[in-house]
Amino acid sequence: MLNFILRRAGIGVLVLMAVSILAFALTNAAIDPAAAIAGDSASADDIQAIRELYGFDRPLHIQFFAWAQDILSGDLGQSYRQRRPVSEVVMERLPVTMILGASAFVLALVVAIPLGILAGLRPNSWIDRLALGFAVLGQAIPNFWFALMGIVIFSVNLRMLPASGSDKWQSYVLPAIALAYYAMPTLMRLTRAGMIDTLQSDYIRTARAKGLRPPMVVLKHALRNAILPLVSVAAVQLGMMLGGSVVIETIFAMQGIGYLAWESITLSDPPVVQAIVIIIASFYVLLTLLADIINAWLDPRLRGR
């Protein structure tokens, strides 16, 4: 088990290295950091002086290694626009994104898994067709349109929920629903497919022949194997909720790191953008590693791969 974890962790480190290289190269190619620091009213001489002062005139790979060394030591740099450490800027916004992502993830699991189990237990029934229709609708509707319709109905017309902000718990209801609805179809379809395949297995027929009660067969024997692919996909979906909340946070004007990323791109603040990309990539790596560990614990055959 330890060797399995070390192999997966090594792959995660390589992924983070690749992401950091791409994040640094693309942000530096898209934004001139010297011009971003100098401001819009700076002259060409001022920009050149800042470029020499901060070492932006050095080769790009030298700049990258210096930046990576700072990242490894915990220094995320300074925000060019806010004139504050990037770590402070990000930590102020991170709780909002974490609460939103966790709420949306729990909501998606609470709805998708029971619906997938019911659909898998009764394939081709009315509840199965209802679940599949729900999945198709969820995959067809863009989450930004779903979010805007939620604002129109529940904020503008009914005045039940806030349309923007993140200062009270009611502000998270619509964003969490909009973010969760995009992940529900995938989770539901995987649960349904896993249940259908597992319930047709020989050991399930043996368990039923021994007289085990249907709830015991479904929950203890079938569900354990049916959720194996769901664990990995759920980890990816949670990472997408944390990293892909830029659109939802922008629509609802929530002060999370997704909205911060959009602001930083608009205001040409590369250190903040780079830090957010690294943080989100770290979430992905940790979540997929955790999913691999859970799958290996549920199915020991995976440990030898």
C-alpha positions in Angstrom: 0.0 0.0 0.0 2.9 2.4 0.8 4.5 1.8 -2.5 1.2 2.4 -4.2 0.8 5.8 -2.4 4.4 6.8 -3.2 3.9 6.0 -6.9 0.7 8.1 -7.0 2.3 10.9 -5.1 5.3 10.9 -7.5 2.9 11.3 -10.4 1.2 14.1 -8.6 4.5 15.9 -8.1 5.2 15.7 -11.9 1.8 17.1 -12.7 2.4 20.0 -10.4 5.8 20.7 -12.0 4.2 20.7 -15.5 1.4 23.0 -14.3 3.8 25.4 -12.7 5.9 25.6 -15.9 2.8 26.2 -18.0 1.4 28.8 -15.6 4.6 30.8 -15.4 5.2 30.6 -19.2 1.7 31.5 -20.3 1.2 34.4 -17.8 4.5 35.9 -18.7 3.8 35.5 -22.4 0.4 37.2 -22.0 1.3 39.9 -19.5 4.4 42.1 -19.3 5.0 42.2 -15.5 7.1 45.3 -15.7 4.3 47.2 -17.4 1.8 45.8 -14.9 3.9 47.1 -12.0 4.5 50.5 -13.6 0.9 51.2 -14.4 -0.9 52.6 -17.4 0.6 56.1 -17.2 4.3 54.9 -17.1 6.7 55.8 -19.9 8.9 53.3 -21.8 11.9 54.4 -19.7 10.0 53.7 -16.5 9.0 50.3 -17.7 12.5 49.4 -18.7 13.9 50.6 -15.3 11.4 48.4 -13.5 12.3 45.5 -15.8 15.9 45.8 -14.8 15.2 46.4 -11.1 13.0 43.3 -10.7 15.1 41.1 -13.0 12.5 40.7 -15.7 15.2 41.2 -18.3 16.8 37.9 -17.4 16.2 34.8 -19.4 12.8 33.3 -18.8 14.1 30.0 -17.4 16.2 31.9 -14.8 13.2 33.8 -13.8 11.2 30.6 -13.5 13.7 28.9 -11.2 13.8 31.9 -9.0 10.0 32.0 -8.8 9.8 28.2 -8.2 12.3 28.5 -5.4 10.2 31.2 -3.7 7.0 29.1 -4.2 8.7 26.1 -2.5 9.7 28.3 0.4 6.1 29.5 0.8 6.6 32.9 -0.7 3.9 33.5 -3.4 5.2 36.9 -4.2 3.7 40.4 -4.2 0.5 41.5 -5.9 1.3 44.1 -8.4 -2.0 45.9 -8.1 -2.8 45.5 -4.4 0.8 45.9 -3.2 0.4 43.1 -0.7 1.7 39.6 -0.3 -0.2 37.2 -2.6 -0.7 34.8 0.2 -2.7 37.4 2.1 -4.8 38.2 -0.9 -5.6 34.6 -1.7 -6.3 33.5 1.9 -8.9 36.3 2.3 -10.8 34.8 -0.7 -10.1 31.1 -0.3 -12.8 30.4 2.4 -15.6 31.6 0.1 -14.6 29.2 -2.6 -14.1 26.3 -0.2 -17.5 26.7 1.3 -19.1 27.1 -2.1 -17.3 24.0 -3.5 -18.0 21.9 -0.5 -21.7 22.8 -0.4 -22.1 22.1 -4.1 -20.3 18.8 -3.8 -22.4 17.6 -0.9 -25.6 18.6 -2.7 -24.5 16.8 -5.9 -23.7 13.6 -4.0 -26.9 13.7 -1.9 -29.1 14.0 -5.1 -27.1 12.0 -7.6 -26.2 8.9 -5.7 -29.6 8.0 -4.4 -31.1 8.8 -7.8 -28.5 6.6 -9.5 -29.1 3.8 -7.1 -32.9 3.9 -7.7 -32.4 4.0 -11.4 -30.0 1.1 -11.3 -32.4 -1.0 -9.2 -35.2 -0.4 -11.7 -33.7 -0.1 -15.2 -36.2 1.0 -17.9 -38.8 2.0 -15.3 -40.4 5.4 -15.0 -37.9 6.4 -12.4 -35.0 5.3 -14.6 -36.3 7.4 -17.5 -36.9 10.3 -15.2 -33.3 10.1 -13.9 -31.8 9.8 -17.4 -33.9 12.8 -18.5 -32.6 14.8 -15.6 -29.1 13.8 -16.6 -29.5 14.8 -20.2 -31.1 18.1 -19.2 -28.2 18.8 -16.8 -25.6 18.1 -19.4 -27.4 20.2 -22.1 -28.0 23.4 -20.0 -24.9 25.6 -19.5 -24.3 26.3 -15.8 -24.0 30.1 -16.4 -27.5 30.1 -18.0 -28.9 28.0 -15.2 -27.4 30.4 -12.7 -28.9 33.4 -14.5 -32.3 31.8 -14.6 -32.0 31.1 -10.8 -31.3 34.8 -10.3 -34.3 35.9 -12.4 -36.7 33.5 -10.7 -35.6 33.4 -7.1 -34.0 36.8 -6.7 -35.7 39.2 -9.1 -39.3 37.7 -9.3 -39.8 35.8 -6.0 -37.2 37.8 -3.9 -36.4 34.7 -1.9 -32.6 34.6 -2.2 -29.8 37.2 -2.7 -28.6 37.7 -6.2 -25.0 38.5 -5.2 -22.5 38.6 -2.4 -21.1 36.1 0.0 -21.7 37.7 3.4 -24.5 35.4 4.6 -25.4 31.8 4.1 -28.4 32.5 1.9 -26.0 33.9 -0.6 -24.5 30.4 -1.2 -27.8 28.7 -2.0 -28.2 29.7 -5.7 -24.5 29.4 -6.5 -24.2 26.0 -4.9 -27.3 24.7 -6.8 -25.9 26.0 -10.1 -22.5 24.5 -9.5 -23.9 21.2 -8.2 -26.4 20.8 -11.1 -23.5 20.6 -13.6 -21.9 17.7 -11.7 -25.1 15.7 -10.9 -25.6 14.0 -14.3 -22.1 12.5 -14.4 -22.3 11.2 -10.9 -25.8 9.9 -11.3 -25.1 8.0 -14.6 -21.9 6.4 -13.1 -23.9 5.2 -10.1 -26.6 3.9 -12.2 -24.3 2.0 -14.6 -22.2 0.7 -11.7 -25.3 -0.6 -9.9 -26.7 -2.3 -13.1 -23.4 -4.1 -13.8 -22.8 -5.1 -10.1 -26.4 -6.4 -9.6 -25.8 -8.8 -12.5 -22.7 -10.3 -11.0 -22.5 -13.9 -9.8 -21.8 -13.0 -6.1 -24.9 -10.8 -6.0 -27.0 -13.7 -7.2 -25.3 -16.0 -4.6 -26.1 -13.5 -1.9 -29.7 -13.3 -2.9 -29.9 -17.2 -3.1 -28.6 -17.3 0.5 -31.6 -15.3 1.6 -30.0 -12.0 2.4 -32.4 -9.1 2.7 -32.5 -6.8 -0.4 -31.3 -3.7 1.5 -28.3 -5.7 2.8 -27.5 -7.0 -0.8 -27.7 -3.5 -2.2 -26.0 -1.4 0.4 -23.3 -3.8 1.7 -22.4 -5.9 -1.3 -23.5 -4.1 -4.5 -22.8 -0.5 -3.6 -19.3 -1.1 -2.4 -18.2 -2.2 -5.9 -20.5 0.1 -7.8 -19.0 3.2 -6.3 -15.4 2.4 -7.3 -15.4 4.5 -10.5 -17.6 7.1 -8.8 -14.8 7.8 -6.2 -12.3 8.9 -8.8 -14.8 10.9 -10.8 -16.2 12.6 -7.7 -12.7 13.7 -6.8 -12.3 15.3 -10.2 -15.7 16.9 -9.9 -14.8 18.4 -6.6 -11.6 19.8 -8.1 -13.6 21.2 -11.0 -16.0 22.9 -8.5 -13.1 24.5 -6.7 -11.2 25.5 -9.8 -14.0 26.0 -12.2 -16.1 28.3 -10.0 -14.8 31.4 -11.9 -18.0 31.7 -13.9 -20.4 31.1 -11.0 -18.5 33.4 -8.6 -18.4 36.1 -11.3 -22.1 35.9 -12.0 -23.0 36.1 -8.3 -20.2 38.5 -7.4 -18.9 36.2 -4.7 -15.5 37.2 -3.3 -13.8 33.8 -3.8 -10.6 32.9 -5.6 -12.5 32.3 -8.9 -13.7 35.9 -8.9 -10.2 36.9 -7.8 -8.7 35.1 -10.8 -11.0 36.9 -13.1 -10.1 40.3 -11.5 -6.4 39.5 -11.6 -6.5 38.6 -15.3 -8.4 41.8 -16.1 -6.1 43.9 -14.0 -2.9 42.2 -15.3 -1.7 40.8 -11.9 0.4 37.7 -12.9 1.6 36.7 -9.4 -2.0 36.3 -8.2 -3.0 34.4 -11.3 0.0 32.1 -11.0 -0.7 31.4 -7.3 -4.3 30.6 -7.9 -3.4 28.1 -10.7 -0.9 26.4 -8.4 -3.4 26.2 -5.6 -6.1 24.8 -7.8 -3.7 22.3 -9.3 -2.6 21.2 -5.8 -6.3 20.6 -4.9 -6.6 18.4 -8.0 -3.5 16.4 -7.2 -4.5 15.9 -3.5 -8.1 15.0 -4.3 -7.1 12.4 -7.0 -4.4 11.0 -4.7 -7.1 10.6 -2.0 -9.4 9.0 -4.5 -6.8 6.5 -5.5 -6.1 5.6 -1.9 -9.8 5.1 -1.2 -10.2 2.9 -4.3 -7.1 0.9 -3.4 -8.6 0.3 0.1 -12.0 -0.7 -1.4 -10.4 -2.9 -4.1 -7.0 -4.4 -3.1 -6.4 -5.5 -6.7 -5.7 -1.9 -7.6 -2.6 -1.7 -5.3 -0.5 -3.8 -7.7 -1.1 -1.4 -10.7 
